[in-house]
Amino acid sequence: MSTPFYVSPEQLMKDRADFARKGIARGRSVVVLRYADGIAFVAENPSRALHKISEIYDHIGFAAVGRYNEFENLRIAGVRLADLRGYSYDRADVTGRGLANAYAQTLGTIFSSGGEKPYEVEIFVAELGATPDDDQIYRLTYDGSVADVQGFGVMGGQSEKVEEYLTGKHRADLSLAEALRLASAALGNDSEPARQIPPADLEVAVLDRTRTQPRKFKRLTDRQVTSLLES
């Protein structure tokens, strides 16, 4: 009788974490940053069919990197949860913190399970408040860990280089045009020499506090992105 193959729990978790991190690092980075009138999401994404940035609810946005089918499943689940909670109780009861906690439980359960591979995804959940002090940005990693992001956050690809570029340059009082130029330059700084990303390859959306509609999420067109970058 052969001896069963044994892997310690510590080694198993390390292997699963390494697997997820490698998958996430293969893509391009996503930047989420606060600006004077709200929260901006900027991603390098040439595809017009597969979005990295989406709306979850009136004042809540979602951005992700990694395997598209996995984070799309999470996005759809978040939309359903938000709609159900808003319909059953009140629209004000739908919060970014509640969605972040739900995502954390799902990702943590999948990561700890030995029956399936871990999700190769990282997620930003951002909630626009009535004032800048009420804005919330949460970053969720493949293992269900949650971090409260202050000012700006980067995930996916060469996130360390992009984050290093943003450090010291980001300000909360940036205009949307300034924030977009800064994010575009940071995303292009993920390699040596630095790249200039074409406007058509940028996916941009905002949670805009100045909008009078209940829905604060707005996706920018290529023409709007080009205009802002050139202004």
Secondary structure by P-SEA (a helix, b strand, c coil): ccccccccaaaaaaaaaaaaaaaaacbbbbbbbccccbbbbbbbcccccccccccccccbbbbbbccaaaaaaaaaaaaaaaaaaaaacccccccaaaaaaaaaaaaaaaaaccccccccbbbbbbbbccccccbbbbbbcccbbbbbbccccccccaaaaaaaaacccccccccaaaaaaaaaaaaacccccccccccccbbbbbbcccccccccbbbbcaaaaaaaaac
